[in-house]
Amino acid sequence: MASNIQQLRSGTSSKRPIPSGLAVGQLAVNYHEDDPAIYIRDDQGELVKIAPAFIGSTAPNSTPNTINAGSFPVGVPVQILTLGNTNFTDLGAGVSPDVGDVFTPTGAGTAGETGQVSSYQGNAVGEVWLNTQTSPPKLQIYNGSAWLDAGGAGAVGAGGDQIFLEVDQTLSASYSITSGKNALTAGPLEVATGQTLTIPSGSNLVIV
C-alpha cells in the first residue's frame, strides 16, 4: 500500500527550526501563510531559508516565541534572545554567551531572572524582506545582525565608504513624483522624447 513521505513540517507562524536539531540534508517546511518557507542546515551549522522575499510592514519573524528564565527546556536547543541577569554560562551556553547564540540548556534557569530564549531560530543570513513600511517600499537583506538596504547608499570607494549618490542623466520612462513628496536629483536632467515627468501640485523637484 502506497504511503506519503513528509518532511519535518509546521503550521505555526514564524516557527523556524534550530539548525542543530536538523540532520545534514534534512528539510524542514513551514506552511503557514504568514511566511511559508523551506529550511536546511548548511555545512557550517547555520540555518538557511529558501523562500520568496517576505513582504510586509514588519520584519519576518519579528516576534519569535519567548521563554523566560526558570522555564528553559532542558536538553532542547534554544537561541538566546536577551541576556539580562541570567548566567547562561552555568546553563551550558559557553564562556562568553551572546544574543543569537544557540545552545542546549542543562538547566531551566532561575525564575525571576531576565534572560530569555526561544525554541525557534531567528532570522537567517541572506534572508530577503521587501519593507512596505516605507514609501516606496525598500528591499532589505539580513546580514546576521541587522537588516541592510539592498544596494547600499551609493558608489563605494576603495575604503568601503558610501559617500556618493550617483543618478542617471536621462529619464527614459515616464515618471510621477509621489503626491505630497519632494524629489532631489543632480543635473543636468533630460526627459527622453515621448516621456513625461509629472510633478503633482504641492510637490517639488530640486535639481542641483
C-alpha positions as CSV (number, residue, x, y, z in Angstrom):
1,M,0.0,0.0,0.0
2,A,1.4,3.4,-1.0
3,S,2.2,5.9,1.7
4,N,3.1,9.6,1.7
5,I,6.6,10.6,2.8
6,Q,6.5,14.0,4.5
7,Q,9.3,16.3,5.7
8,L,9.5,17.9,9.1
9,R,6.8,20.5,9.0
10,S,4.9,23.1,11.0
11,G,1.9,25.3,10.5
12,T,2.8,27.7,13.4
13,S,3.5,31.2,12.2
14,S,7.2,32.1,12.1
15,K,8.3,28.8,13.6
16,R,11.8,28.1,12.4
17,P,13.9,25.0,13.4
18,I,17.0,25.4,15.4
19,P,19.7,24.1,12.9
20,S,21.4,21.8,15.4
21,G,18.1,19.9,15.5
22,L,18.3,19.1,11.8
23,A,20.3,16.4,10.3
24,V,22.6,17.3,7.3
25,G,20.4,17.3,4.2
26,Q,17.2,17.2,6.2
27,L,14.4,19.6,5.2
28,A,12.0,21.4,7.4
29,V,8.9,23.1,6.0
30,N,6.8,25.9,7.4
31,Y,3.5,26.1,5.5
32,H,1.8,29.0,7.5
33,E,0.6,31.7,5.1
34,D,2.4,34.5,7.0
35,D,5.9,33.3,5.9
36,P,6.0,29.9,4.2
37,A,9.5,28.6,3.6
38,I,11.8,25.5,3.4
39,Y,14.8,25.4,5.8
40,I,18.0,23.5,5.7
41,R,21.2,23.4,7.8
42,D,24.4,24.3,5.9
43,D,27.9,22.8,6.4
44,Q,28.7,25.5,8.9
45,G,25.7,24.6,11.1
46,E,23.8,27.7,10.1
47,L,20.1,27.8,9.2
48,V,19.3,28.6,5.5
49,K,15.9,29.8,4.5
50,I,14.6,29.0,1.0
51,A,11.6,31.2,0.1
52,P,10.4,34.1,-1.9
53,A,11.1,37.6,-0.5
54,F,9.0,38.3,2.6
55,I,6.6,41.2,2.0
56,G,5.2,43.3,4.9
57,S,5.5,46.3,7.1
58,T,7.3,44.4,9.9
59,A,10.3,42.2,9.5
60,P,9.8,38.5,9.2
61,N,9.9,36.6,12.5
62,S,9.9,39.9,14.4
63,T,8.1,38.3,17.4
64,P,9.6,34.8,18.0
65,N,8.2,32.8,20.8
66,T,9.8,33.7,24.1
67,I,10.8,31.5,27.1
68,N,11.7,33.2,30.4
69,A,14.4,32.1,32.8
70,G,13.1,29.4,35.1
71,S,11.3,27.7,32.3
72,F,14.1,26.9,29.8
73,P,13.6,23.5,28.2
74,V,16.4,21.2,29.4
75,G,18.1,19.1,26.6
76,V,16.4,21.1,23.8
77,P,18.3,23.5,21.5
78,V,17.3,27.2,22.0
79,Q,18.5,30.6,20.9
80,I,19.4,33.4,23.3
81,L,17.1,36.4,22.8
82,T,18.2,38.6,25.8
83,L,21.0,38.0,28.3
84,G,19.5,40.0,31.2
85,N,21.0,38.9,34.5
86,T,20.9,35.2,33.7
87,N,24.2,33.3,34.0
88,F,23.9,31.4,30.7
89,T,27.5,30.0,31.1
90,D,26.3,27.9,34.0
91,L,23.5,26.6,31.9
92,G,25.7,25.3,29.1
93,A,26.0,28.3,26.8
94,G,29.8,28.5,26.8
95,V,32.2,31.0,28.3
96,S,31.0,34.2,26.5
97,P,27.4,33.7,25.6
98,D,25.7,36.4,23.4
99,V,22.4,37.3,21.9
100,G,21.7,35.0,18.9
101,D,23.8,32.1,20.3
102,V,22.3,28.6,20.1
103,F,22.9,26.2,22.9
104,T,21.2,23.3,24.7
105,P,20.3,24.2,28.3
106,T,21.4,21.9,31.1
107,G,19.0,23.6,33.5
108,A,15.8,25.6,33.5
109,G,17.4,28.8,34.9
110,T,16.2,30.8,37.8
111,A,12.6,32.2,37.9
112,G,12.6,36.0,38.1
113,E,15.8,36.5,36.2
114,T,15.5,38.5,33.0
115,G,17.3,36.2,30.5
116,Q,15.1,35.0,27.6
117,V,15.5,32.3,24.9
118,S,13.4,31.0,22.0
119,S,13.0,27.4,20.9
120,Y,12.7,28.8,17.3
121,Q,15.6,30.1,15.2
122,G,15.8,33.8,14.4
123,N,16.4,35.3,11.0
124,A,18.7,33.6,8.5
125,V,21.7,35.3,7.0
126,G,20.8,36.4,3.4
127,E,17.1,36.5,4.2
128,V,15.2,39.0,1.9
129,W,12.5,41.4,3.0
130,L,10.5,43.9,1.0
131,N,9.8,46.5,3.6
132,T,6.4,48.1,2.8
133,Q,6.5,50.4,5.9
134,T,8.4,52.9,3.7
135,S,7.1,54.6,0.6
136,P,8.2,53.5,-1.9
137,P,8.9,50.0,-0.4
138,K,12.6,49.1,0.0
139,L,14.4,45.8,-0.4
140,Q,16.4,44.7,2.7
141,I,18.7,41.8,3.4
142,Y,19.7,40.3,6.8
143,N,23.4,40.1,7.4
144,G,23.4,38.2,10.6
145,S,22.8,41.1,13.0
146,A,20.8,43.8,11.1
147,W,18.6,44.5,8.1
148,L,20.6,46.3,5.4
149,D,19.2,48.2,2.5
150,A,19.9,46.3,-0.7
151,G,22.3,48.2,-2.9
152,G,23.7,50.4,-0.2
153,A,23.7,54.2,-0.2
154,G,25.7,54.8,-3.4
155,A,29.1,54.3,-5.1
156,V,31.6,52.7,-2.8
157,G,35.3,53.7,-2.8
158,A,38.3,51.6,-2.1
159,G,37.9,52.1,1.6
160,G,34.3,50.8,1.5
161,D,32.9,54.3,2.3
162,Q,29.5,55.0,0.8
163,I,29.9,58.7,0.0
164,F,28.4,59.5,-3.4
165,L,24.9,59.1,-4.7
166,E,25.0,58.5,-8.5
167,V,22.0,59.2,-10.7
168,D,21.2,58.9,-14.4
169,Q,21.1,62.0,-16.6
170,T,18.1,60.9,-18.7
171,L,14.6,60.0,-17.7
172,S,13.9,57.2,-20.2
173,A,10.4,56.2,-18.9
174,S,7.6,58.4,-17.7
175,Y,7.5,59.0,-14.0
176,S,5.4,60.9,-11.5
177,I,6.8,62.1,-8.2
178,T,4.7,60.7,-5.3
179,S,2.0,63.1,-4.3
180,G,2.9,65.1,-1.2
181,K,6.6,64.2,-1.6
182,N,9.6,66.3,-2.8
183,A,12.3,64.9,-5.1
184,L,16.1,65.7,-5.4
185,T,18.4,64.8,-8.3
186,A,21.7,66.0,-9.8
187,G,21.5,67.8,-13.1
188,P,21.6,68.2,-15.9
189,L,18.4,66.1,-16.3
190,E,17.0,65.2,-19.8
191,V,13.5,63.8,-20.3
192,A,13.5,61.4,-23.3
193,T,11.3,62.1,-26.3
194,G,7.8,60.9,-25.7
195,Q,8.2,60.5,-22.0
196,T,6.7,62.7,-19.2
197,L,7.9,63.8,-15.8
198,T,5.0,64.7,-13.6
199,I,5.3,66.9,-10.5
200,P,2.0,66.9,-8.6
201,S,0.6,70.1,-7.1
202,G,2.2,70.6,-3.7
203,S,5.3,68.6,-4.6
204,N,8.7,70.0,-5.6
205,L,11.6,68.8,-7.7
206,V,15.1,70.2,-6.9
207,I,17.9,69.8,-9.4
208,V,21.4,70.6,-8.1
